[in-house]
Amino acid sequence: MKNILLVEDDLILGETIEELLEGENYEVTWVRDGQVALDKTFVEEFDLFLFDINIPFINGFELLKDLRDSGDVTPAIFITANVDIDSLKKGFEVGADDYIKKPFDFDEIVVRIETLIKKSFKSYSSIIEYGTLKYDLDKKKLMSNDKTIHLSPAESKIVEFFLKNIDRVVSSDEIISYTHEDFDGSIASLRVQISKLKKLGFQISNIRAVGYRLEKL
């Protein structure tokens, strides 16, 4: 049974999420502040973190940053009403894998959790395969037929982001936020990078007025 650490200080929402996920056969450890959550991670291993951002003592951003700095690579989802570009950027900076906006559909949260756990980089080899392509997460290297394909730091980050979010529509803002340290942040540059990745074999669809999706093979 997969174990989820839920950090949510809203009593009704926390109880609802806990009941929902337990009904889907997840084991849920629910706490209501960041300090207790941090303490829990010292004594127990989790398959996924589900963090609200505005929580007492240690907020969600600080909590996840502390965990990532300590080497914890557990997949993490933020549940929050804050979905402006600055919040997205901050969340990906500290190591989030996904965002779920409040209020959310409970079927959506289950699908997001299932998808992220299944493709968790914590649970599988550092080599991620996509058709004839192989991406090495540790070395940040893309290979095709055992030949290395040169990627810029920005292209490497984009590949990693798409592989983490395969078959999910993602916005340009999400991609730019994830790659901001190695990217100039312009939509035009992003289009050029994505065009190159398509030529390499990544089946990336343009979703008009929404964003992009790396198709599942």
N, C-alpha and C positions, 0 to 999 in steps of 0.2 A: 504494500500500500504506500503510495506517494505521500510525503509529508510536506505540508505547506505552512510557512510562517506568515500569519496574517497580522498586520499592525494597523489597527483602526480604532480611534478613540470614540467614535459615535456608537453608542450602545446598541441602538436598533439596527443600524447598518451592519455592524460587526456580527451580531447574532444572526442576521439574515444570511450574510455571506457564509458564515460558519455552517449553518444548517444546510444551505444549498450545496456546498462543497462536500460535506459529509454524506449527503444524499447521492453524490456522484462517486462515492467510495474513496475520497481523499481523507487523510488524517490531517486535522487542522489544529495548529497551535495558535490560539488567538490571544494577543496581548494588546494593551491600550496605550503604551508609550514606548518611545524609542530606546530608553535605557534598559527596560526589561527585555525588549527584543534583542538588544546587543548581548545581554547576559545569556539569553537562551541560545544564541549561536555559539557560545563558548562550550556548551555542554551537549549540544544536539546538532545533528546534521539534517539539513532540509533539502528538498528537491526543487523548491521554488519559494521566492519571497514575493509577497503581495502587500505593498506598503502604501498607506496614505501618506501624503506629504506633510500636512499640517497636524502633527502629533506632538504631545508634550515631551519636554526634557531634551530629546534629540530629534530634530525633524527628519523627515524621510530622506532628504538629500544628504544630510550629514551622516545619517545612519548607513546608507548604502556606500557613501564614500569611505567611511571607516572600514566597512567590510571588504570593499575592493582593495583598499590600501593594505589590508592584512592578508590579501591573496585569495579571498573567498570569491569564487566564480559562479556561485549559485544563480540561475536565471532569476531576473527580478522584473516585476511589473509595478508601475505606479498607478494607483487609482486616485484621481484628483479632478477637481473642477478647473484647475489651472492648466490650460492648454495653449497659452500664448507662446510665441516663438522663444521668448526668454526662458520660460519654464521648460519647454521641450529641450532647448539647448543645455540647460543646467542638468536636466535629468539624464541625458545621454552622456554628458561630461562625467558624471559620477558613476556611470556604468549601468544604467537601466537598459533593459532589452525591449520594453514595450510600455505603452501608456494606455490606460482605459479612462475615458472621460465620464465623470459623474454628470447627470444620472445615467446609468448604463443598463442595458438589457442583460438579464442574468444568463441567458443562453450565450450571449457574446463572451462573457467573462469565462465561462466554462470552455468554450472553443479556444479562446486565447491561451488559457492555461494548458489545455491538452496539447495544443500545437507547440508551445514553447518547451514543455517538458519532453515531448517526443524528439525534438531536434536539439535538445540541450547539448551544448558543447562540453558541458561538464561530464555528461554521461557517455559520450562517444569519443572516437578517435579524433585527433586534431586535424585529420585529413577529411575534408568534406567534398563529396563527389557530386558533380552536376553534369550528367551526360558523360561526355568524354573529358570533361574538365575536372581537375582536382585542385582544391585550395587548401593550403597548409596554414592553419590559424596561428600556429606558433611562429613560423618563419615568415608569415605574410607573403606567401609565394603561390602563384598560380601556375599550374602545369597542364599540358595537353600532350597525351601520348609520351609521357615522361620527359617532355621538353619544357623548360621554364619559359613562361611568357612574362616579359617585363611589364610591370605596373608601377605607376607613380604612387606615392603614398595616398593621394586622394582616391585614385582608382581602386587601390587595395581596400580602403575603408568602405567604399561604395559596394564592392563585391561582398565584403563581410556583412554589411548591413542587409543587402538583398538576401543573402543566404540565411540570415537570421529570421527574415520575414518572408520566406518563400510562399507564394500563392496568396499574399495579402497585399491589398492596395496601400501604398505608402505615399505620403505627400512629398513634394519637393522640399518643403520646410523641414520635415523629419530627416530626410537624407542629408541636407546641408548641415543641420544641427549635429548629426552624428559624425560628420566628417570635418567639422569646422576648423580643427587644428591644422589640417593639411589641405585646406581648400579655400579659395577666395570668396566663396559664398554667393556667386552669381548664378542665376538660372541658366544663362547662356552657356557658361562653363559646364554646368551639370549636364545639359543636353549633349554637349560634345563628348563628355566622359561616358555617358550612357550609350551613345551611338557607337563608341569604340567597343564597349562591352558586348553590344549586340553582335558586332562583327566577329567577336571571339567565340560566340556560341551561346551567350546568355539570352534566353528568350524573354525579353523584357517588353511588356505591353504598355503603351501609352493610354492612360485612362483619362479621357478628355475632362478638363476642369477639375480633376481630382488628384492625379499623380501617376504612379507607375506600379506595375506588378511583375515580379519575376515568376513566370509560369512554372508550375510543377510539372516535371517530365514523367 
